[in-house]
Amino acid sequence: MNQASLFNEIVHKYLLNENIKWWGKKKLKQRHARNVLNYLEKIQIEMVPDRKKRSDFIISLTVKPGREEKLHLVIKSLLLQNILPEKIILWIAADEFQTERLPSQLLALRNEVFEVKEISENLKSYNKILPALDQYGDKLIITADDDI
């Protein structure tokens, strides 16, 4: 069983079973969420995920200070999807972060799909959309959050 199939099996087993309402009415059981997060910590992502179908959309996100230590889990989750985007871009404001000071677990995930780009002007909540529109305005851009 490949890693993506195993991930999907775990998500279905722990998060999508009939006893848990994912989108709201019942609270997600913490032990199930911990199981998935522990799995994400251990999984190894291939440097070039060529086994997957690629599409021409862009996923754009930023990170708030204090959330960078767990951001690799968000990126792993995006890289494990059945269809990969053309790019996953993490925009970081130069006054908040420097690429080389990001966690090594996050930097190790950089490949032809995932990249980190520094922006000089901190646009706060617009960091994930305005630079993406400037560089990839002809593509479908999907924004993602940095929290898990």
ZATORKE-780755 format. One record per atom (N, C-alpha, C, CB): residue number from 1; atom name; x, y, z. Coordinates in nm, 4 decimals. Glycine has a CB too. Example, Ala and Ser with C-alpha at 12.3 -4.5 7.8 and 13.67 -1.06 7.14 Angstrom:
2
1,N,1.3190,-0.5690,0.7800
1,CA,1.2300,-0.4500,0.7800
1,C,1.3200,-0.3300,0.7800
1,CB,1.1308,-0.4473,0.9046
2,N,1.2850,-0.2250,0.7080
2,CA,1.3670,-0.1060,0.7140
2,C,1.2900,0.0030,0.7870
2,CB,1.4084,-0.0598,0.5725
//
This chain:
148
1,N,0.0846,-0.1172,0.0000
1,CA,0.0000,0.0000,0.0000
1,C,0.0893,0.1238,0.0000
1,CB,-0.0964,-0.0003,0.1221
2,N,0.0625,0.2173,-0.0934
2,CA,0.1460,0.3374,-0.0963
2,C,0.1038,0.4344,0.0137
2,CB,0.1376,0.4060,-0.2342
3,N,0.1854,0.5376,0.0353
3,CA,0.1624,0.6279,0.1472
3,C,0.0337,0.7075,0.1329
3,CB,0.2784,0.7220,0.1614
4,N,-0.0005,0.7477,0.0110
4,CA,-0.1242,0.8239,-0.0081
4,C,-0.2450,0.7368,0.0255
4,CB,-0.1345,0.8766,-0.1536
5,N,-0.2445,0.6105,-0.0147
5,CA,-0.3553,0.5205,0.0168
5,C,-0.3657,0.4982,0.1668
5,CB,-0.3381,0.3865,-0.0553
6,N,-0.2509,0.4816,0.2315
6,CA,-0.2498,0.4628,0.3756
6,C,-0.3037,0.5867,0.4468
6,CB,-0.1082,0.4310,0.4242
7,N,-0.2643,0.7035,0.4004
7,CA,-0.3144,0.8276,0.4580
7,C,-0.4661,0.8354,0.4435
7,CB,-0.2478,0.9491,0.3909
8,N,-0.5168,0.8074,0.3236
8,CA,-0.6616,0.8112,0.3014
8,C,-0.7339,0.7124,0.3913
8,CB,-0.6939,0.7816,0.1553
9,N,-0.6775,0.5942,0.4107
9,CA,-0.7386,0.4941,0.4982
9,C,-0.7449,0.5454,0.6424
9,CB,-0.6595,0.3614,0.4920
10,N,-0.6375,0.6074,0.6877
10,CA,-0.6350,0.6594,0.8248
10,C,-0.7356,0.7722,0.8415
10,CB,-0.4941,0.7085,0.8617
11,N,-0.7417,0.8627,0.7448
11,CA,-0.8385,0.9727,0.7535
11,C,-0.9801,0.9171,0.7589
11,CB,-0.8233,1.0693,0.6334
12,N,-1.0104,0.8202,0.6740
12,CA,-1.1448,0.7620,0.6757
12,C,-1.1723,0.6883,0.8061
12,CB,-1.1628,0.6669,0.5577
13,N,-1.0741,0.6181,0.8558
13,CA,-1.0929,0.5410,0.9785
13,C,-1.1145,0.6322,1.0983
13,CB,-0.9728,0.4502,1.0031
14,N,-1.0342,0.7372,1.1089
14,CA,-1.0375,0.8187,1.2295
14,C,-1.1237,0.9433,1.2193
14,CB,-0.9004,0.8584,1.2649
15,N,-1.1378,0.9988,1.1017
15,CA,-1.2063,1.1272,1.0928
15,C,-1.3432,1.1209,1.0256
15,CB,-1.1207,1.2232,1.0191
16,N,-1.3636,1.0278,0.9379
16,CA,-1.4866,1.0287,0.8609
16,C,-1.5827,0.9161,0.8972
16,CB,-1.4543,1.0211,0.7162
17,N,-1.5586,0.8511,1.0097
17,CA,-1.6504,0.7429,1.0457
17,C,-1.7839,0.8006,1.0897
17,CB,-1.5905,0.6546,1.1574
18,N,-1.8849,0.7174,1.0958
18,CA,-2.0210,0.7653,1.1182
18,C,-2.0437,0.8245,1.2565
18,CB,-2.1169,0.6538,1.0967
19,N,-1.9549,0.8027,1.3494
19,CA,-1.9728,0.8558,1.4842
19,C,-1.9192,0.9978,1.5000
19,CB,-1.9054,0.7654,1.5836
20,N,-1.8511,1.0490,1.3984
20,CA,-1.7904,1.1814,1.4100
20,C,-1.8436,1.2703,1.2985
20,CB,-1.6350,1.1727,1.4045
21,N,-1.8946,1.3835,1.3332
21,CA,-1.9372,1.4831,1.2349
21,C,-1.8209,1.5787,1.2140
21,CB,-2.0670,1.5598,1.2816
22,N,-1.7593,1.5730,1.0977
22,CA,-1.6383,1.6507,1.0697
22,C,-1.6676,1.7999,1.0671
22,CB,-1.5768,1.6075,0.9367
23,N,-1.7810,1.8405,1.0143
23,CA,-1.8050,1.9828,0.9919
23,C,-1.8861,2.0497,1.1010
23,CB,-1.8739,2.0017,0.8622
24,N,-1.8955,1.9924,1.2195
24,CA,-1.9511,2.0783,1.3187
24,C,-2.0328,2.0254,1.4323
24,CB,-2.0259,2.1661,1.2555
25,N,-2.1405,1.9540,1.4129
25,CA,-2.2349,1.9311,1.5217
25,C,-2.1719,1.8600,1.6395
25,CB,-2.3521,1.8518,1.4722
26,N,-2.0932,1.7578,1.6153
26,CA,-2.0209,1.6921,1.7245
26,C,-1.8756,1.7344,1.7161
26,CB,-2.0346,1.5358,1.7176
27,N,-1.8145,1.7478,1.8288
27,CA,-1.6742,1.7883,1.8327
27,C,-1.5854,1.6723,1.7887
27,CB,-1.6348,1.8361,1.9745
28,N,-1.4858,1.7044,1.7069
28,CA,-1.3912,1.6033,1.6619
28,C,-1.3173,1.5476,1.7835
28,CB,-1.2911,1.6623,1.5577
29,N,-1.3177,1.4177,1.7977
29,CA,-1.2517,1.3567,1.9125
29,C,-1.1010,1.3794,1.9032
29,CB,-1.2838,1.2055,1.9205
30,N,-1.0443,1.4306,2.0099
30,CA,-0.9034,1.4686,2.0082
30,C,-0.8111,1.3513,1.9826
30,CB,-0.8664,1.5333,2.1379
31,N,-0.8420,1.2360,2.0325
31,CA,-0.7498,1.1236,2.0099
31,C,-0.7451,1.0858,1.8627
31,CB,-0.7915,1.0018,2.0939
32,N,-0.8566,1.0995,1.7919
32,CA,-0.8564,1.0697,1.6489
32,C,-0.7724,1.1716,1.5729
32,CB,-0.9999,1.0676,1.5940
33,N,-0.7879,1.2960,1.6077
33,CA,-0.7077,1.4002,1.5436
33,C,-0.5596,1.3777,1.5730
33,CB,-0.7517,1.5405,1.5917
34,N,-0.5267,1.3411,1.6969
34,CA,-0.3864,1.3143,1.7321
34,C,-0.3302,1.1991,1.6498
34,CB,-0.3735,1.2825,1.8819
35,N,-0.4107,1.0953,1.6261
35,CA,-0.3634,0.9823,1.5456
35,C,-0.3250,1.0279,1.4046
35,CB,-0.4716,0.8728,1.5383
36,N,-0.4086,1.1108,1.3449
36,CA,-0.3786,1.1597,1.2102
36,C,-0.2550,1.2485,1.2121
36,CB,-0.4986,1.2368,1.1524
37,N,-0.2437,1.3366,1.3108
37,CA,-0.1268,1.4243,1.3184
37,C,0.0007,1.3445,1.3428
37,CB,-0.1453,1.5282,1.4291
38,N,-0.0061,1.2420,1.4266
38,CA,0.1107,1.1560,1.4479
38,C,0.1512,1.0866,1.3188
38,CB,0.0818,1.0518,1.5566
39,N,0.0524,1.0423,1.2430
39,CA,0.0816,0.9788,1.1143
39,C,0.1496,1.0784,1.0206
39,CB,-0.0479,0.9239,1.0497
40,N,0.0975,1.2005,1.0130
40,CA,0.1572,1.3010,0.9251
40,C,0.3016,1.3311,0.9646
40,CB,0.0745,1.4295,0.9280
41,N,0.3294,1.3300,1.0941
41,CA,0.4667,1.3533,1.1401
41,C,0.5623,1.2476,1.0851
41,CB,0.4721,1.3540,1.2936
42,N,0.5157,1.1240,1.0747
42,CA,0.6032,1.0118,1.0378
42,C,0.6148,0.9891,0.8877
42,CB,0.5534,0.8863,1.1020
43,N,0.5159,1.0302,0.8131
43,CA,0.5137,0.9975,0.6703
43,C,0.6263,1.0700,0.5960
43,CB,0.3770,1.0343,0.6088
44,N,0.6832,1.0033,0.4998
44,CA,0.7887,1.0608,0.4166
44,C,0.7292,1.0989,0.2818
44,CB,0.9076,0.9611,0.3990
45,N,0.7500,1.2202,0.2412
45,CA,0.7005,1.2682,0.1129
45,C,0.8123,1.2545,0.0105
45,CB,0.6508,1.4160,0.1228
46,N,0.7793,1.1956,-0.1040
46,CA,0.8793,1.1855,-0.2094
46,C,0.9148,1.3254,-0.2569
46,CB,0.8281,1.0982,-0.3274
47,N,1.0417,1.3453,-0.2895
47,CA,1.0858,1.4776,-0.3311
47,C,1.0178,1.5215,-0.4609
47,CB,1.2370,1.4791,-0.3482
48,N,0.9948,1.4313,-0.5525
48,CA,0.9233,1.4638,-0.6762
48,C,0.8018,1.3725,-0.6831
48,CB,1.0154,1.4471,-0.8037
49,N,0.6870,1.4234,-0.6440
49,CA,0.5673,1.3390,-0.6402
49,C,0.5097,1.3161,-0.7802
49,CB,0.4611,1.4024,-0.5499
50,N,0.5824,1.2433,-0.8640
50,CA,0.5441,1.2241,-1.0038
50,C,0.4360,1.1192,-1.0237
50,CB,0.6640,1.1864,-1.0837
51,N,0.3993,1.0469,-0.9206
51,CA,0.3002,0.9418,-0.9355
51,C,0.1582,0.9970,-0.9408
51,CB,0.3127,0.8429,-0.8221
52,N,0.1434,1.1251,-0.9166
52,CA,0.0111,1.1836,-0.9047
52,C,-0.0240,1.2675,-1.0258
52,CB,0.0019,1.2672,-0.7798
53,N,-0.1532,1.2794,-1.0462
53,CA,-0.2040,1.3668,-1.1507
53,C,-0.1786,1.5114,-1.1098
53,CB,-0.3555,1.3417,-1.1765
54,N,-0.1318,1.5916,-1.2025
54,CA,-0.1051,1.7328,-1.1755
54,C,-0.2095,1.8175,-1.2467
54,CB,0.0385,1.7725,-1.2206
55,N,-0.2437,1.9274,-1.1869
55,CA,-0.3377,2.0204,-1.2469
55,C,-0.2718,2.1578,-1.2544
55,CB,-0.4705,2.0260,-1.1660
56,N,-0.3390,2.2528,-1.3179
56,CA,-0.2740,2.3821,-1.3383
56,C,-0.3235,2.4900,-1.2421
56,CB,-0.2958,2.4278,-1.4802
57,N,-0.3675,2.4526,-1.1240
57,CA,-0.4038,2.5519,-1.0243
57,C,-0.2881,2.5725,-0.9263
57,CB,-0.5316,2.5092,-0.9494
58,N,-0.2948,2.6822,-0.8534
58,CA,-0.1921,2.7211,-0.7574
58,C,-0.2551,2.7214,-0.6183
58,CB,-0.1311,2.8616,-0.7926
59,N,-0.1846,2.6660,-0.5190
59,CA,-0.2271,2.6808,-0.3796
59,C,-0.1328,2.7810,-0.3159
59,CB,-0.2263,2.5427,-0.3019
60,N,-0.1903,2.8827,-0.2551
60,CA,-0.1139,2.9925,-0.1976
60,C,-0.1473,3.0034,-0.0498
60,CB,-0.1434,3.1259,-0.2711
61,N,-0.0436,3.0155,0.0342
61,CA,-0.0670,3.0323,0.1766
61,C,0.0450,3.1128,0.2408
61,CB,-0.0803,2.8967,0.2448
62,N,0.0173,3.1604,0.3601
62,CA,0.1164,3.2302,0.4415
62,C,0.1199,3.1620,0.5777
62,CB,0.0832,3.3837,0.4548
63,N,0.2081,3.2081,0.6613
63,CA,0.2169,3.1537,0.7973
63,C,0.2248,3.2691,0.8959
63,CB,0.3404,3.0592,0.8128
64,N,0.1514,3.2545,1.0037
64,CA,0.1575,3.3539,1.1112
64,C,0.2701,3.3147,1.2064
64,CB,0.0204,3.3643,1.1874
65,N,0.3385,3.4127,1.2637
65,CA,0.4413,3.3801,1.3628
65,C,0.3816,3.2942,1.4747
65,CB,0.5036,3.5095,1.4214
66,N,0.4549,3.1890,1.5096
66,CA,0.4096,3.0958,1.6117
66,C,0.3486,2.9686,1.5543
66,CB,0.3100,3.1630,1.7003
67,N,0.3136,2.9707,1.4277
67,CA,0.2549,2.8524,1.3644
67,C,0.3531,2.7789,1.2733
67,CB,0.1326,2.8924,1.2849
68,N,0.4713,2.8319,1.2562
68,CA,0.5667,2.7741,1.1606
68,C,0.6149,2.6353,1.2002
68,CB,0.6854,2.8652,1.1458
69,N,0.6150,2.6022,1.3284
69,CA,0.6663,2.4720,1.3734
69,C,0.5796,2.3555,1.3264
69,CB,0.6760,2.4696,1.5250
70,N,0.4512,2.3772,1.3058
70,CA,0.3606,2.2706,1.2619
70,C,0.3196,2.2842,1.1160
70,CB,0.2372,2.2692,1.3486
71,N,0.3720,2.3836,1.0469
71,CA,0.3309,2.4076,0.9087
71,C,0.3663,2.2918,0.8158
71,CB,0.3946,2.5345,0.8577
72,N,0.4727,2.2179,0.8480
72,CA,0.5088,2.1045,0.7626
72,C,0.3946,2.0026,0.7542
72,CB,0.6362,2.0366,0.8156
73,N,0.3124,1.9934,0.8580
73,CA,0.1985,1.9011,0.8550
73,C,0.0933,1.9471,0.7549
73,CB,0.1359,1.8884,0.9947
74,N,0.0731,2.0768,0.7461
74,CA,-0.0211,2.1320,0.6479
74,C,0.0291,2.1027,0.5070
74,CB,-0.0395,2.2852,0.6684
75,N,0.1579,2.1278,0.4843
75,CA,0.2158,2.1054,0.3514
75,C,0.2122,1.9570,0.3151
75,CB,0.3609,2.1579,0.3461
76,N,0.2456,1.8704,0.4093
76,CA,0.2382,1.7258,0.3824
76,C,0.0973,1.6864,0.3435
76,CB,0.2835,1.6446,0.5052
77,N,0.0001,1.7382,0.4152
77,CA,-0.1390,1.7071,0.3847
77,C,-0.1754,1.7507,0.2425
77,CB,-0.2319,1.7746,0.4863
78,N,-0.1312,1.8679,0.2023
78,CA,-0.1581,1.9155,0.0660
78,C,-0.0865,1.8291,-0.0383
78,CB,-0.1146,2.0626,0.0512
79,N,0.0355,1.7870,-0.0084
79,CA,0.1115,1.7034,-0.1027
79,C,0.0556,1.5618,-0.1142
79,CB,0.2570,1.6968,-0.0600
80,N,-0.0245,1.5204,-0.0171
80,CA,-0.0820,1.3856,-0.0200
80,C,-0.2172,1.3778,-0.0914
80,CB,-0.0975,1.3348,0.1204
81,N,-0.2643,1.4888,-0.1419
81,CA,-0.3930,1.4872,-0.2107
81,C,-0.3819,1.4102,-0.3423
81,CB,-0.4425,1.6310,-0.2364
82,N,-0.4935,1.3605,-0.3924
82,CA,-0.4937,1.2809,-0.5156
82,C,-0.4504,1.3602,-0.6377
82,CB,-0.6308,1.2241,-0.5395
83,N,-0.4846,1.4864,-0.6407
83,CA,-0.4442,1.5724,-0.7526
83,C,-0.3561,1.6829,-0.6965
83,CB,-0.5689,1.6322,-0.8285
84,N,-0.2377,1.6946,-0.7508
84,CA,-0.1439,1.7978,-0.7065
84,C,-0.1639,1.9255,-0.7868
84,CB,0.0014,1.7486,-0.7197
85,N,-0.1443,2.0388,-0.7228
85,CA,-0.1473,2.1644,-0.7977
85,C,-0.0186,2.1810,-0.8776
85,CB,-0.1674,2.2845,-0.7026
86,N,-0.0175,2.2790,-0.9634
86,CA,0.1065,2.3133,-1.0331
86,C,0.2107,2.3582,-0.9310
86,CB,0.0819,2.4247,-1.1394
87,N,0.1662,2.4375,-0.8340
87,CA,0.2556,2.4881,-0.7296
87,C,0.1796,2.5019,-0.5984
87,CB,0.3170,2.6239,-0.7708
88,N,0.2514,2.4818,-0.4894
88,CA,0.2077,2.5208,-0.3558
88,C,0.3104,2.6239,-0.3116
88,CB,0.1977,2.3960,-0.2542
89,N,0.2641,2.7448,-0.2876
89,CA,0.3574,2.8523,-0.2563
89,C,0.3291,2.9060,-0.1167
89,CB,0.3482,2.9654,-0.3610
90,N,0.4323,2.9040,-0.0353
90,CA,0.4276,2.9658,0.0967
90,C,0.4928,3.1027,0.0846
90,CB,0.4993,2.8771,0.2053
91,N,0.4135,3.2073,0.1038
91,CA,0.4638,3.3439,0.0983
91,C,0.5004,3.3863,0.2394
91,CB,0.3589,3.4412,0.0355
92,N,0.6231,3.4309,0.2582
92,CA,0.6642,3.4771,0.3912
92,C,0.7092,3.6228,0.3821
92,CB,0.7786,3.3875,0.4487
93,N,0.6650,3.7002,0.4787
93,CA,0.7022,3.8414,0.4845
93,C,0.8421,3.8527,0.5442
93,CB,0.5991,3.9236,0.5682
94,N,0.9275,3.9271,0.4777
94,CA,1.0674,3.9391,0.5195
94,C,1.0818,3.9976,0.6599
94,CB,1.1435,4.0253,0.4208
95,N,0.9865,4.0789,0.7033
95,CA,0.9975,4.1363,0.8377
95,C,0.9520,4.0394,0.9470
95,CB,0.9160,4.2639,0.8459
96,N,0.8933,3.9263,0.9090
96,CA,0.8503,3.8259,1.0068
96,C,0.9355,3.6993,1.0048
96,CB,0.7064,3.7893,0.9818
97,N,0.9811,3.6603,0.8856
97,CA,1.0565,3.5350,0.8706
97,C,1.1684,3.5530,0.7690
97,CB,0.9632,3.4193,0.8274
98,N,1.2659,3.4646,0.7802
98,CA,1.3680,3.4488,0.6770
98,C,1.3645,3.3017,0.6389
98,CB,1.5128,3.4946,0.7268
99,N,1.3730,3.2739,0.5101
99,CA,1.3599,3.1362,0.4631
99,C,1.4516,3.0418,0.5377
99,CB,1.3885,3.1286,0.3154
100,N,1.5778,3.0780,0.5521
100,CA,1.6744,2.9873,0.6148
100,C,1.6471,2.9638,0.7634
100,CB,1.8141,3.0422,0.5978
101,N,1.5623,3.0440,0.8249
101,CA,1.5300,3.0259,0.9667
101,C,1.3980,2.9517,0.9884
101,CB,1.5240,3.1608,1.0355
102,N,1.3338,2.9094,0.8808
102,CA,1.2130,2.8281,0.8941
102,C,1.2519,2.6884,0.9428
102,CB,1.1357,2.8202,0.7586
103,N,1.1612,2.6156,1.0029
103,CA,1.1938,2.4816,1.0535
103,C,1.2456,2.3891,0.9437
103,CB,1.0712,2.4194,1.1189
104,N,1.3436,2.3085,0.9775
104,CA,1.4050,2.2180,0.8794
104,C,1.3039,2.1174,0.8238
104,CB,1.5227,2.1433,0.9431
105,N,1.2070,2.0754,0.9057
105,CA,1.1047,1.9822,0.8569
105,C,1.0242,2.0438,0.7427
105,CB,1.0107,1.9412,0.9713
106,N,1.0024,2.1740,0.7489
106,CA,0.9300,2.2436,0.6431
106,C,1.0183,2.2609,0.5202
106,CB,0.8804,2.3802,0.6925
107,N,1.1403,2.3059,0.5403
107,CA,1.2310,2.3296,0.4276
107,C,1.2640,2.2009,0.3532
107,CB,1.3596,2.3951,0.4764
108,N,1.2652,2.0890,0.4228
108,CA,1.2946,1.9605,0.3588
108,C,1.1866,1.9185,0.2590
108,CB,1.3106,1.8527,0.4644
109,N,1.0688,1.9777,0.2680
109,CA,0.9589,1.9422,0.1778
109,C,0.9635,2.0175,0.0449
109,CB,0.8270,1.9691,0.2457
110,N,1.0544,2.1153,0.0343
110,CA,1.0612,2.1912,-0.0916
110,C,1.0953,2.0974,-0.2062
110,CB,1.1661,2.3055,-0.0823
111,N,1.0229,2.1135,-0.3144
111,CA,1.0447,2.0331,-0.4345
111,C,0.9888,2.1096,-0.5541
111,CB,0.9777,1.8916,-0.4216
112,N,0.9650,2.0408,-0.6638
112,CA,0.9152,2.1121,-0.7812
112,C,0.7722,2.1624,-0.7632
112,CB,0.9224,2.0225,-0.9023
113,N,0.7001,2.1114,-0.6654
113,CA,0.5636,2.1567,-0.6390
113,C,0.5616,2.2616,-0.5275
113,CB,0.4739,2.0373,-0.6014
114,N,0.6279,2.2350,-0.4170
114,CA,0.6242,2.3251,-0.3012
114,C,0.7461,2.4162,-0.2984
114,CB,0.6161,2.2447,-0.1710
115,N,0.7192,2.5461,-0.2870
115,CA,0.8284,2.6411,-0.2747
115,C,0.7935,2.7521,-0.1754
115,CB,0.8625,2.7006,-0.4114
116,N,0.8968,2.8144,-0.1234
116,CA,0.8836,2.9245,-0.0286
116,C,0.9331,3.0498,-0.0993
116,CB,0.9638,2.8974,0.1048
117,N,0.8518,3.1554,-0.0939
117,CA,0.8907,3.2819,-0.1562
117,C,0.8791,3.3937,-0.0539
117,CB,0.8030,3.3122,-0.2808
118,N,0.9843,3.4743,-0.0476
118,CA,0.9841,3.5892,0.0431
118,C,0.9262,3.7100,-0.0286
118,CB,1.1271,3.6197,0.0948
119,N,0.8494,3.7877,0.0466
119,CA,0.7982,3.9141,-0.0062
119,C,0.8473,4.0263,0.0846
119,CB,0.6411,3.9132,-0.0155
120,N,0.8856,4.1369,0.0242
120,CA,0.9460,4.2451,0.1012
120,C,0.8430,4.3267,0.1773
120,CB,1.0247,4.3354,0.0101
121,N,0.7272,4.3472,0.1193
121,CA,0.6233,4.4276,0.1851
121,C,0.5243,4.3354,0.2555
121,CB,0.5494,4.5184,0.0822
122,N,0.5052,4.3543,0.3844
122,CA,0.4122,4.2721,0.4606
122,C,0.2712,4.3271,0.4439
122,CB,0.4519,4.2672,0.6103
123,N,0.1898,4.2531,0.3710
123,CA,0.0528,4.2944,0.3423
123,C,-0.0480,4.2289,0.4369
123,CB,0.0176,4.2609,0.1983
124,N,0.0043,4.1673,0.5427
124,CA,-0.0759,4.0993,0.6459
124,C,-0.1697,3.9960,0.5835
124,CB,-0.1576,4.2022,0.7273
125,N,-0.3006,4.0138,0.5966
125,CA,-0.3940,3.9111,0.5502
125,C,-0.3962,3.8970,0.3976
125,CB,-0.5333,3.9429,0.5999
126,N,-0.3376,3.9914,0.3268
126,CA,-0.3350,3.9843,0.1803
126,C,-0.2085,3.9164,0.1266
126,CB,-0.3463,4.1241,0.1220
127,N,-0.1171,3.8772,0.2147
127,CA,0.0086,3.8151,0.1696
127,C,-0.0139,3.6913,0.0848
127,CB,0.0940,3.7788,0.2887
128,N,-0.1184,3.6153,0.1124
128,CA,-0.1364,3.4911,0.0380
128,C,-0.2077,3.5093,-0.0951
128,CB,-0.2123,3.3937,0.1212
129,N,-0.2666,3.6260,-0.1195
129,CA,-0.3384,3.6409,-0.2460
129,C,-0.2750,3.7438,-0.3405
129,CB,-0.4812,3.6799,-0.2182
130,N,-0.2342,3.8598,-0.2918
130,CA,-0.1838,3.9624,-0.3839
130,C,-0.0563,3.9222,-0.4573
130,CB,-0.1587,4.0893,-0.3085
131,N,0.0463,3.8684,-0.3890
131,CA,0.1651,3.8250,-0.4643
131,C,0.1323,3.7118,-0.5629
131,CB,0.2752,3.7789,-0.3671
132,N,0.0412,3.6245,-0.5244
132,CA,0.0020,3.5145,-0.6140
132,C,-0.0684,3.5692,-0.7379
132,CB,-0.0901,3.4138,-0.5403
133,N,-0.1546,3.6675,-0.7201
133,CA,-0.2213,3.7290,-0.8351
133,C,-0.1217,3.7978,-0.9272
133,CB,-0.3262,3.8293,-0.7882
134,N,-0.0207,3.8622,-0.8669
134,CA,0.0826,3.9281,-0.9480
134,C,0.1583,3.8285,-1.0347
134,CB,0.1807,4.0029,-0.8581
135,N,0.1956,3.7152,-0.9776
135,CA,0.2790,3.6194,-1.0504
135,C,0.2007,3.5140,-1.1263
135,CB,0.3710,3.5519,-0.9559
136,N,0.0800,3.4807,-1.0807
136,CA,0.0042,3.3711,-1.1406
136,C,-0.1397,3.4128,-1.1708
136,CB,0.0050,3.2494,-1.0479
137,N,-0.1594,3.5372,-1.2103
137,CA,-0.2935,3.5899,-1.2341
137,C,-0.3739,3.5166,-1.3390
137,CB,-0.2839,3.7304,-1.2729
138,N,-0.3061,3.4430,-1.4269
138,CA,-0.3767,3.3688,-1.5309
138,C,-0.4181,3.2283,-1.4857
138,CB,-0.2899,3.3590,-1.6543
139,N,-0.3852,3.1916,-1.3629
139,CA,-0.4160,3.0585,-1.3084
139,C,-0.5270,3.0688,-1.2047
139,CB,-0.2898,2.9940,-1.2456
140,N,-0.5912,2.9562,-1.1802
140,CA,-0.6828,2.9455,-1.0682
140,C,-0.5983,2.9413,-0.9415
140,CB,-0.7755,2.8188,-1.0806
141,N,-0.6272,3.0294,-0.8460
141,CA,-0.5506,3.0358,-0.7215
141,C,-0.6424,2.9967,-0.6064
141,CB,-0.4902,3.1785,-0.6989
142,N,-0.5974,2.8982,-0.5302
142,CA,-0.6708,2.8531,-0.4126
142,C,-0.5882,2.8931,-0.2915
142,CB,-0.6979,2.6975,-0.4160
143,N,-0.6504,2.9627,-0.1975
143,CA,-0.5774,2.9995,-0.0767
143,C,-0.6036,2.8949,0.0306
143,CB,-0.6182,3.1410,-0.0272
144,N,-0.5040,2.8728,0.1134
144,CA,-0.5133,2.7752,0.2220
144,C,-0.4706,2.8420,0.3518
144,CB,-0.4256,2.6496,0.1927
145,N,-0.5132,2.7843,0.4622
145,CA,-0.4746,2.8368,0.5933
145,C,-0.3572,2.7577,0.6484
145,CB,-0.5935,2.8320,0.6917
146,N,-0.2863,2.8187,0.7418
146,CA,-0.1660,2.7595,0.7973
146,C,-0.1923,2.6792,0.9233
146,CB,-0.0659,2.8661,0.8261
147,N,-0.3163,2.6685,0.9636
147,CA,-0.3437,2.5960,1.0878
147,C,-0.3959,2.4561,1.0591
147,CB,-0.4445,2.6727,1.1735
148,N,-0.3825,2.3704,1.1590
148,CA,-0.4280,2.2325,1.1429
148,C,-0.5352,2.2009,1.2445
148,CB,-0.3113,2.1343,1.1567
//
